[in-house]
């Protein structure tokens, strides 16, 4: 794939990622609870204190960032991007999330913002896999 089309994957992925932030990443199964993507991004680290399984999809954001930035320079960065994508798909298994500092949880399913996020992360992974290693400067 030509470089300009590969860069287009990043721009479309970035657009999808930005669209996912104000949309509901998770929606409640029993009530009208929603958690927007930006709230999930800001407070996803709190999953460490509850169920560590919730933390893994959140951590994929940072792994993917490294995978995208380093893929033109290191072959192993492509592996990081694939691992990040695998962690993203763990979000389908999240059935409850922490909603307050007292340990309260809500039963949730993946919302429309979550699907936009997954699409963006998939495009980022494809970009990383298709990027060619840059030659070393002489």
N, C-alpha and C positions, 0 to 999 in steps of 0.2 A: 504494500500500500504506500502510496506517495506520502511525503511528509506533510503536505498541506491537508490531506484528508485525515491523517492521523491527528494533527492539531485540531481539526474540526471535531473529532471525538471528544477532546478535552473541553472545548468550548461548549458543546452540547451537554456534556456531562456536568460542567459547572453550572449551566443554566438550569438543568434538572435538579441539581443539588440546592441551588438557591430557591427554586420553586418549592422544594420540599420543606424548607425551614418554616414558613408560616402555616403550612397545612398540618392537619392532624397526623402525627406519626403513629399514635395509638389512640384507639377509641374504646370506651368502656363497653362491656358486654351487657351490663345490667342497668346502667343509667346513662345519662347524657355526658359523661366524663370524656374529655379529650385532652391529649397532651400534644402540643405543637412540636414540630421538629426542632425549633430553636431551644425550647425548654428541655427536650430530650438531649440535645447536644450540650447544653449548659450543666444539666444535673445528672447525666448518665453515669458519672463517676460514683454517685451514691449507691449504685448497684453493688459495689464492693461490700457495703455494710449489710446488705440484705442477701439476695441470691446472687452469687457470683456469675451465674449464667446470663443475667441481665447486663452485666458489665461487658461481656465479650463483643456483642454487636457495636456498642459504643466505642470500644477500643479500635474497631476496624477503621474508623475515620482517620486516626493518626497513622496506622499502618499503611493505609492507602496513600496518604500524603507522602510518606517516605517512598512508597513504591513508585509513585508518579515522578517525583523529583529525581530519584536516583536511577530509574530504569535506563536512561541513556548512557549511564556511566558504569553500572555494575549489573552483571547478569543475575545475581542473587536478588536484586530488587524486584525482578519479575515474580520470583517466588513469594516475596513479601506481599505483592499485590494480589496474587492468587489466594494466599492465606487470608488476607483482609476480606476478599470477596466471600470466602467460605464462612468467615465470622459474621458477615452481613446476613447471610441466609439463616443464621441461628436466630435472627429476630422473629422468624416464623414460629419459633418455639416459646417465645415470651408470652406467658398467659396472665401474669400479674406484675405490676410495677409499684415501687414505692411512691407514695403521693405526699407524704409529709415527714417531718423529722421525728415523729413519734413512732415510726415503723408501720404506719397504716398503708395498706395496699389496696389496689383496685384490680379487678379482673378486666383484661384488655385483649383486643385483637389488633392486628396491624392495620393502620389507617391508610388513606390515599397518599399522604406525605411519605409514609414508609415505602410505598411502592415506587414513588418518584426517586427516593433515596437509593433504593435497590437498583433502579435503572441507571442512575448516575454512577454508582459504584461499579456496575457491570461495564459501562462505557470506559471508565477509568482503567479497569483491568485490561480491557481489549487494547486500549491505547498503550498501556505498559508492555503488553506482550508483543505488540507490533512495532514498538520503537526499536530502532537499531542502535547498537552501541556506537557511540561517537569515537572516532579515532583519537588517539592521544596526540596532543600538540608536539610538534618537533622542536 
